[in-house]
Amino acid sequence: MEDWVYRALAKWPNVPALFGWLSLDRRGRWRIRDEVITRPQIIDTINPNYAPDEHGRWYFQNGPQRGYVSLASAPLVLRVDANGHLHTHTGREVEYPTAAYLDEQGSVFVQTEHGPSAVDDNDLEWVLQHLSVNGQAIDDAALTTALAQTSGSTTALQLQLGPSLIRLQRLDFAEIPDVLGFIREPRTIIEEK
């Protein structure tokens, strides 16, 4: 978080959180009330002040107020830069991926040092070029076989992410949040006393 956020939190510590206003779409675009945010100044304010809470709900800390984010896919969206490196939609380079998942529609999710991520579907061609089975490029049959596997099973597909070669697990879209540890539709949590 940026310093101005900490100063605002110290000055106004008990501002209630907002739910249902801010969202992140499958392409990593911020939306407010379902309208895409296009102003770079606003995006540059949200990105460094975006984080998860202890329950797996992701939020934008806007000064003293948390704006919880509804997620169309995952908390972070990965894009490939001109040098072939993955970056989060917030601009952080991925260096330490630990797991990768393939859902029933062919979307790819990656657990990274920055958090749970979905690869932007504009970059799925890049993903296909980095998939292999036993060191060989994949063909349609290998991909079809992996997609047909039951959720929770390990596929034969391996994804090369930098120096890491990670075997993909087949996991249904609906199960991704539980396995990767996040909440797509954050709600107020009532603490029991």
Secondary structure, DSSP 8 states (H G I E B T S, - for coil): --HHHHHHHHHSTT---EEEEEEE-TTS-EEETTEE---HHHHHHHGGGEEE-TTS-EEEEETTEEEEEEESS-SEEEEE-TTS-EEETTS-B-----EEEE-TTS-EEEEETTEEEEE-GGGHHHHHHTEEETTEE--HHHHHHHHHS-TT-EEEEEEEETTEEEEEEE--GGGHHHHHT--SS--------
